[in-house]
Amino acid sequence: MSALRFAVAAPALWLCGLAAQAPAPSIRLTSPPEGAYVAGPIRLVAAIDPGAATRDVVQVAFFADGRQVCTIVRPPFACEWHAGERISEHNFRAVATLRNGDRLIATVRTRGLTVTEAVDVDVVQVTAVVTDGDGRFVRGLKREDFRIFDDGKPQPISHFVAENIPLELVSAIDVSSSMRDAIATVKDAAKRFLTSLEPADQVTVLAFNENIFTLARRATDPAARARAVDRMAAWGGTALYDAIIKAIEILGRQSGRRAVVLFSDGDDQSSHAALEAAIRTTEGSDATIYAIGQGRAVDNPALQRLLRQVASVSGGRAFFSSELSRLDHVFTEILEDLRNQYLISYPAPDSDRNDRWHTIKLEVAGGKYNVRARQGYRLTRE
């Protein structure tokens, strides 16, 4: 009998030993990233590692430059803060209070412009996807592997991030009358895409016809996003160009990855803005646009050209399919794109906001790899 008791107790002791070796929870600030340039409205985001440890967190308090910004009591641990219009150095801190009374602390310092730089210097941010000759993503590259040119002149890279880059995304869904036959597929496709995103990703969902409706804001629960999409119905005209401009305005200028995923047939009928205005707004932003052509765009070459034009100027891509099985593959491609981006910044050599087009060329490892990034930018007046 005593031998039996020992045989049962031994595994219990072994399991206790494993529990004692479990990793201690920690906190990290995922947005803004260390060393970034920030200005305007930004999002402060904290992650608890390992993820299971979030159940032990009572609250997370965020501080900016020594002042408390907010206190969040449940995931996602994120809130908004305005960094001001000038690019200045800031210190951010996230403090998690655990149920046992312990505290976890993470800090990040963002960069300001040096005294040798002009007061109104703008920082150009470029998100890049690098692939090899077979189309496979190239990971693990360093700052020194990249060379960036502005109007043909080499520029110093002031900031480089290759992983743990926060993502803010706007999904804009066309619900106009021209999408009536395709709306069921679009709703299913949009829900599939939205549920594929990571919990920490900040997502705003827009629906548009001749008007633009905000269905879900950044901090909305993923299930609430899906319910909002379910309530959509097709009616009215199409204000595609207005929706593109609105989506880019929502993303703002904070440091990090920013993207627009656009579900539309591309047949604009009702926008107040012209296509040229939408393109110029895209050129003035570092957001990447992914267009998913639905409805008439699946078979109409002219509408496909328009959506490709909008996407390509931002360094994004356009896809066309009405089959959900194919769209699942498209969503995987977009998500892989977003997860394998490099974030590169440099001070704009010309800070004159004269709306002039500047070309960007990015080389990697002496031209060894293929690079997809925005084609250029414009510095426009606010």
C-alpha positions in Angstrom: 0.0 0.0 0.0 2.8 2.4 0.9 4.5 1.7 -2.5 1.2 2.6 -4.2 1.0 5.9 -2.3 4.5 6.7 -3.4 3.8 5.9 -7.0 0.8 8.3 -7.1 2.6 11.1 -5.1 5.7 11.1 -7.3 4.0 12.4 -10.5 2.2 15.0 -8.4 5.6 16.3 -7.1 6.9 16.2 -10.7 3.9 18.3 -11.9 4.5 20.8 -9.0 8.1 21.1 -10.2 6.8 22.0 -13.7 4.4 24.6 -12.4 7.3 26.2 -10.5 9.2 26.5 -13.7 6.4 28.2 -15.6 7.6 31.5 -17.1 6.8 34.6 -15.0 4.4 37.0 -16.7 5.8 40.1 -18.3 4.5 43.2 -20.0 5.7 45.0 -23.2 4.6 48.1 -25.0 3.8 47.1 -28.6 2.8 50.6 -29.7 4.5 52.9 -30.2 7.6 51.0 -30.9 11.0 51.9 -29.3 12.7 54.8 -31.2 9.8 55.7 -33.4 8.8 59.2 -34.5 5.3 60.1 -33.3 3.0 63.0 -33.8 -0.7 63.6 -33.7 -3.2 61.0 -32.3 -1.5 57.7 -31.4 -2.5 54.5 -29.8 -0.8 53.0 -26.8 -1.0 49.2 -26.7 0.4 46.8 -24.1 0.7 43.0 -24.4 1.0 40.5 -21.5 3.3 37.5 -22.1 2.5 34.7 -21.9 -1.0 35.5 -23.2 -2.6 33.2 -20.5 -1.3 35.5 -17.8 -3.8 38.2 -18.8 -6.4 36.6 -16.5 -4.1 37.6 -13.6 -4.1 41.3 -14.6 -6.4 43.5 -12.6 -5.6 46.7 -14.6 -3.0 48.3 -16.9 -2.3 52.0 -16.5 -0.6 54.0 -19.3 1.6 57.0 -18.7 3.0 59.5 -21.2 5.8 61.8 -20.1 5.1 61.0 -16.5 1.4 61.8 -16.6 -1.3 59.0 -16.4 -3.3 58.8 -19.6 -5.8 56.0 -18.8 -6.4 52.8 -16.9 -7.7 49.7 -18.7 -9.3 46.8 -16.8 -9.7 44.2 -19.5 -8.0 43.2 -22.8 -7.3 44.7 -25.2 -5.0 46.9 -23.1 -5.0 50.0 -25.3 -6.0 53.7 -25.3 -5.6 56.9 -27.3 -3.3 59.8 -26.7 -2.4 62.9 -28.7 1.3 63.4 -29.1 1.0 67.0 -30.4 1.6 68.3 -33.9 5.5 68.4 -33.6 7.7 65.4 -33.6 9.2 65.5 -30.1 10.8 62.9 -27.7 8.3 61.2 -25.4 8.5 58.6 -22.6 5.8 56.0 -22.3 5.2 53.6 -19.5 2.7 50.8 -19.0 2.1 49.4 -15.5 0.1 46.2 -15.0 -1.2 45.4 -11.5 -1.6 41.6 -10.8 -4.1 40.0 -8.5 -1.4 39.0 -6.1 -0.4 42.7 -5.8 2.7 42.5 -8.0 3.3 45.0 -10.7 4.8 44.6 -14.2 6.3 47.6 -15.9 7.4 48.3 -19.5 8.8 51.6 -20.9 9.4 52.9 -24.4 11.1 56.1 -25.5 10.2 57.7 -28.9 12.5 60.0 -30.8 12.4 63.7 -31.4 14.1 65.7 -34.1 17.7 66.9 -33.3 18.6 70.5 -33.0 20.5 70.2 -36.3 17.2 69.3 -38.1 14.7 72.0 -39.2 11.9 72.5 -36.8 9.3 71.4 -39.4 11.1 68.5 -40.9 8.7 65.7 -41.8 9.6 62.0 -41.4 8.8 59.7 -44.4 7.7 56.3 -43.3 7.9 53.3 -45.7 6.5 49.9 -45.1 8.2 47.3 -47.4 7.6 43.6 -48.2 10.7 41.8 -49.4 10.6 38.5 -51.4 13.1 36.3 -53.2 13.0 35.1 -56.8 10.5 32.4 -55.9 8.1 34.9 -54.2 8.9 33.7 -50.7 9.1 36.3 -47.9 12.6 37.3 -46.8 12.8 37.6 -43.0 15.6 38.6 -40.7 17.0 41.5 -42.7 18.9 44.3 -40.9 19.0 48.1 -41.3 22.3 47.9 -43.2 20.7 45.6 -45.8 18.5 48.5 -47.0 19.3 51.5 -49.1 16.6 54.2 -49.7 16.6 56.9 -52.3 14.4 60.0 -52.4 14.3 61.5 -56.0 17.4 59.4 -56.8 19.4 60.7 -53.8 20.5 58.3 -51.0 18.9 59.1 -47.6 20.0 58.1 -44.0 17.7 55.6 -42.4 16.6 57.1 -39.1 14.4 54.3 -37.8 14.1 50.6 -38.7 11.8 48.0 -37.2 11.5 44.4 -38.4 9.1 42.7 -35.9 6.4 43.4 -33.3 5.2 46.3 -35.3 1.7 47.4 -34.3 -1.0 47.2 -37.0 -3.9 49.6 -37.4 -6.3 48.7 -40.2 -9.5 50.0 -41.7 -11.8 47.6 -43.5 -14.1 49.6 -45.9 -17.0 47.6 -47.4 -19.1 48.7 -50.4 -22.8 48.3 -49.6 -24.2 50.2 -52.6 -26.9 49.0 -55.0 -24.4 47.9 -57.5 -23.2 45.3 -55.0 -26.7 43.8 -54.4 -26.0 40.5 -56.2 -22.6 40.1 -54.5 -23.5 41.4 -51.0 -23.9 37.9 -49.5 -20.5 36.9 -50.7 -19.0 40.2 -49.6 -20.4 39.8 -46.0 -19.1 36.3 -45.7 -15.7 37.3 -47.1 -15.5 40.4 -44.8 -16.3 38.3 -41.7 -13.7 35.7 -42.6 -11.1 38.3 -43.0 -11.9 40.2 -39.8 -11.9 37.0 -37.7 -8.4 36.1 -39.1 -6.8 39.2 -37.6 -4.9 39.1 -34.3 -6.6 40.2 -31.1 -4.1 43.0 -30.7 -4.7 44.4 -34.2 -6.7 47.7 -34.1 -9.5 47.5 -36.6 -12.1 50.0 -37.7 -14.9 48.8 -40.0 -16.6 51.1 -42.4 -19.6 50.5 -44.7 -20.2 52.9 -47.6 -22.7 53.7 -50.4 -23.3 57.4 -51.1 -22.7 57.8 -47.3 -20.0 56.4 -45.0 -21.0 54.5 -41.8 -18.7 53.5 -39.0 -19.8 49.9 -38.0 -17.1 49.2 -35.5 -14.4 51.3 -33.9 -10.8 50.3 -33.0 -11.4 48.7 -29.6 -14.6 46.8 -30.6 -14.7 43.1 -29.8 -14.2 40.9 -32.9 -17.6 39.2 -32.4 -19.2 42.7 -32.4 -17.5 43.4 -35.8 -19.0 40.3 -37.3 -22.5 41.2 -36.0 -22.2 44.6 -37.5 -21.3 43.1 -40.9 -24.3 40.8 -40.7 -26.6 43.8 -40.5 -25.4 45.3 -43.8 -27.8 45.6 -46.7 -27.1 46.9 -50.2 -28.7 50.2 -51.3 -27.9 53.6 -52.7 -25.0 54.9 -54.9 -21.2 54.3 -54.5 -18.9 56.9 -53.0 -15.7 54.9 -53.3 -13.3 57.8 -53.6 -14.8 59.5 -50.5 -14.5 56.2 -48.6 -10.7 55.9 -49.5 -10.1 59.4 -48.2 -12.1 58.8 -45.0 -10.2 55.5 -44.3 -6.8 57.2 -44.7 -7.9 60.1 -42.4 -9.0 57.5 -39.7 -5.5 55.9 -39.8 -3.8 59.2 -39.1 0.0 59.6 -38.9 1.1 57.6 -35.9 4.1 55.3 -36.3 3.4 51.7 -37.2 1.9 49.6 -39.9 -1.3 51.0 -41.3 -3.5 49.4 -44.0 -6.8 49.7 -45.7 -8.6 46.6 -46.9 -11.2 47.7 -49.4 -14.2 45.4 -50.6 -15.8 47.0 -53.6 -16.7 46.7 -57.3 -14.8 50.0 -58.0 -17.8 51.6 -59.7 -17.9 55.1 -58.2 -21.1 57.0 -58.8 -21.6 59.3 -55.9 -18.3 60.7 -54.5 -17.9 64.4 -53.8 -14.2 63.9 -54.4 -12.6 62.9 -57.7 -10.4 59.9 -58.3 -7.4 62.3 -58.5 -8.2 63.5 -55.0 -8.3 59.9 -53.7 -5.0 59.1 -55.4 -3.4 62.3 -54.0 -4.6 61.4 -50.5 -3.1 58.0 -50.9 0.2 59.5 -52.1 0.3 61.7 -49.0 -0.2 58.7 -46.6 2.0 55.7 -45.8 -1.0 53.4 -45.5 -1.0 50.3 -47.7 -4.2 49.6 -49.6 -5.4 46.1 -50.4 -8.3 46.1 -52.8 -10.6 43.0 -53.0 -12.6 43.4 -56.2 -16.2 42.1 -55.9 -19.3 42.2 -58.0 -18.7 43.7 -61.4 -15.0 44.2 -60.8 -14.5 40.4 -61.0 -15.0 40.5 -64.8 -14.7 44.2 -65.7 -11.1 45.1 -66.9 -11.7 48.9 -66.5 -12.8 48.5 -62.9 -9.9 46.2 -62.2 -7.5 48.8 -63.6 -8.9 51.4 -61.3 -8.6 49.3 -58.1 -5.1 48.2 -59.1 -4.1 51.9 -59.6 -5.3 52.8 -56.1 -3.6 49.8 -54.5 -0.3 49.9 -56.4 0.6 53.6 -55.6 0.5 52.6 -51.9 2.6 49.5 -52.3 -0.4 47.3 -51.9 -2.2 44.8 -54.1 -5.5 44.1 -55.8 -7.3 40.8 -56.0 -10.4 39.7 -57.9 -12.6 36.7 -57.1 -16.1 35.8 -56.1 -15.3 32.3 -54.8 -15.0 32.1 -51.0 -12.5 29.3 -51.2 -10.3 31.5 -53.4 -10.9 34.5 -51.1 -9.6 32.5 -48.1 -6.3 32.2 -50.0 -6.4 35.9 -50.8 -6.9 36.8 -47.1 -3.9 34.5 -46.2 -1.8 36.4 -48.7 -2.8 39.8 -47.3 -2.2 38.7 -43.7 1.2 37.2 -44.6 2.0 40.5 -46.3 1.1 42.5 -43.2 3.1 40.1 -40.9 6.2 40.3 -43.0 6.6 44.1 -43.4 9.7 46.1 -42.6 9.1 49.6 -41.3 11.7 52.2 -42.5 11.8 55.9 -41.8 14.0 58.8 -42.9 13.8 62.6 -42.6 12.3 64.2 -45.7 15.1 66.1 -47.5 12.6 68.8 -48.6 10.2 69.9 -45.9 8.4 72.4 -48.2 4.8 71.4 -48.3 4.3 72.3 -52.0 2.4 69.1 -52.9 5.3 68.0 -55.2 5.7 64.3 -56.0 8.8 62.7 -54.6 9.8 59.3 -55.9 11.0 56.6 -53.4 13.3 53.7 -54.4 14.2 51.0 -52.0 17.0 48.5 -52.6 17.8 45.4 -50.5 21.1 43.6 -50.4 22.4 45.3 -53.6 19.3 44.4 -55.6 19.4 40.7 -54.6 15.7 40.7 -53.6 12.4 42.1 -54.8 10.8 44.9 -52.9 7.3 46.1 -52.8 6.7 49.5 -51.2 5.0 52.8 -51.8 6.1 54.5 -55.0 6.6 58.0 -53.5 4.9 60.6 -51.5 3.7 64.2 -51.4 4.1 66.7 -48.6 0.8 68.6 -48.5 -0.5 71.4 -46.4 -2.7 70.3 -43.5 
